[in-house]
Amino acid sequence: MTETRCIGGYPVIGICPTIDGRRGVLDVRGALEEQTMGMARAAKKLFEENLRYTNGDPVKVIIADSTIGRVPEAAACAEQFRRAGVDITLTVTPCWCYGSETMDMDPMTIKGVWGFNGTERPGAVYLTSVLASHAQKGLPAFGIYGHDVREADAEEIPADVQEKLLRFGRAAVAAATMRGKSYLQIGAITMGIGGSIISPEFFEEYLGMRVESVDEVEIIRRMTEGVYDPEEYKKALAWTKEHCKEGFDKNPEFARKSDAEKEEAWEFVVKMMCIIKDLYNGNKNLPKGCEEEVLGHNAIAGGFQGQRQWTDFYPNGDFAEAMMNSSFDWNGAREPYILATENDTLNGVAMLFNKLLTNRAQIFADVRTYWSPEAVKKATGYDLEGRAKEGKGFINYFLSGEKKTEYSIATTTQMLDARSRTWSCEVLDALELPAQILTEIVPTATPIGRMTEELSAELGMNRPEIIAVAGHDTQSAMAGVPTGEEDFIFLSCGTWSLLGTELREPVINVESAAYNITNEGGCCRRISFLKNLIGLWLIQESRRQWMREGHEYSYGELEQLAAAAPAQRSFIRPDDPAFLPSGDMPLRIRAACERTGQPVPESVGAVIRCIDESLALSYRAALTEIETCTGKHYDKIYLIGGGVQSRLLAKLTADACGRTVLAGPIEATVLGNIALQLIAAGEVKDLAEARALIRASSDITAYEPKNNDQWDAHFEKWKGLPPC
């Protein structure tokens, strides 16, 4: 294999041929050995022929030494894969197997499961069972299953399964390749370039990478002290002079550089590129005494902040950026680097993803999102023709045609007139947006056409009717609220919380603006008058922090600890900007309590209790604002979404708000989506009937308020908390 630039090598895929372990008089296992191993060999061949590492070599794939039917064989496979450095596993099976006994239990491997869709002993049962086990154990796995039933002895992998396997393989190899590698930022932020503000949490927690930082002065130090490979530099400079032609100097004559100054600049930028390469991955040929610099930073990607302060004084980084991102240099063809202009980490990581998924060199480019026919003619001299011309430009063409816009999703654009329910000419004119790029708005639960013949043929369907359900998921959840009243309060609680009511007309006044309450389009031309609040994000981030510290709590365990903790001791303002970023949430909560002179929640249970009680108080504040704007009093709060599973939060919300809380269903969004389709199909009369059906078929728990006087005092204290 070609030597990799980074320490850590390339990931290996391990295939687990998993089998029904039963023997007995029928020898079930023996009858399935060849078919199971055949699936493994077919998957191995598919990966090896279609997947490549970024250096061009085929992906390495190994198969377990034997089929896996029971725990000892699963353990033997795990040991074999450990020795071989396997980072990715694909379990393949044509049959039922003992799920939890045969599954990949390594928390660090990236997992896929392919269940064969066959005429005998279909692998769907095992696939469903083992995926559930993976979810139960917190070990994510990707499920792969074919659309059409195949004969048991079929050897060829169907086209749809091939595509799913290769998608999994590409993504898994990309994700595993990034692990343990570094993003190297040379310089940091200047000229207010937001993308240059690096998020270590993103690279470390989501990508498994390190973040390395080097001051730009290191480049100057290495130039000054000769910390580079002189032979490499000499070769690079000669190649550059031969192949890199100097362009036309557009500067006014008084600002042009002399030939000698240009020659010096060429030498500078070539040496700069050699040094940046060394910073990425080290260089064993550096001069004696540079043993530390020889090592590099094990970078798989990085960025150079070449703006303003640097370019006002030194030649810019364009040469290094262009050449490093290419697939060749003075040493010939090679694997491209990833070096982002202006240390734009967001573009840099997108370039890295694209390189890893496509094995193609990347370019850092600013893309214009709107090209009118006139602009294309002016910039290129080319006259647009056909549909591009009719659509008044490329992007407009993709946004027009037969497409329609569903009402609820249209209201999230901020380009809709909330009262007329049509596109706002006033907003469009102010933004200088042409109205023709926007499509016709159709009401929620409207049939908009039939599936195309091509897609219907692919899916084996008879051109079913397509329904415009609530494109905004919150509005599908609204349709799933199990209420029988006209006036009600809903609380959709997940990572974020949305608290509001349903109205016939929008409320647009000074108060609603001051409270930051929005009028969003709902089903049946109704208005969801609601406020966006932070929700279970605080608990999710706290749990992630404790996991990083080696303590893994389930959400049920966290609730038990919170229920046992002392009540009403400390509060925070959940919507304070200090709690929005990811990171060490318990530390921030404790710091906020200490700054405001409250008891500091030290234990895990005390932190969760503080969060739950503070969320309940924030819901009370939003409820008060909704009632002020509508002039109505609401006796009940319908709690839907993931927050329904927290009995403690539901109880605290009832107590803090002084209202009955009716909790359920958890999957209101799914039920609401189905209800809207049934309304459009004429199977259900209207929204009221749909909600009655949901109410009758859902488990709903009532929580009655208690200790309201105590909560009144706590609410006043909470309102007085200063921002962090």
Secondary structure, DSSP 8 states (H G I E B T S, - for coil): ----SSTT---EEEEEEB-----TTTTHHHHHHHHHHHHHHHHHHHHHHH-B-TTS-B--EEE-SS-B-SHHHHHHHHHHHHHHTEEEEEEEESS---HHHHS---TTSEEEEEE--BSSS-THHHHHHHHHHHHHTT--EEEEE-SS-B-TT--S--HHHHHHHHHHHHHHHHHHHHTT-EEEEES---TT-GGGS--HHIIIIIS--EEEEE-THHHHHHHHHT-S-HHHHHHHHHHHHHH-------S-GGG---HHHHHHHHHHHHHHHHHHHHHHH--TTS-TT-TTGGG---EEEEEE--STTTTTTS--SHHHHHHHTSSEETTEE-----EEETT-HHHHHHHHHHHHHH----------S---HHHHHHHHS----HHHHHTTSHHHHHH-TT-EEEHHHHGGGT-EETTTTEE-HHHHHHHT--GGGS-EEE-SSEEEEE--HHHHHHHT----EEEE--SSHHHHHHHT-----SS-EEEEESSEEEEEEEESS---SHHHHHTT-EEEE-GGG-EEEEEEEE-THHHHHHHHHHHHTT----HHHHHHHHHHS-SSS----TTSGGGSSSS-HHHHHHHHHHHTT-----SHHHHHHHHHHHHHHHHHHHHHHHHHHHT----EEEEESGGGG-HHHHHHHHHHHTSEEEE--TTHHHHHHHHHHHHHTTSS--HHHHHHHHHHHS--EEE----HHHHHHHHHHHHT----
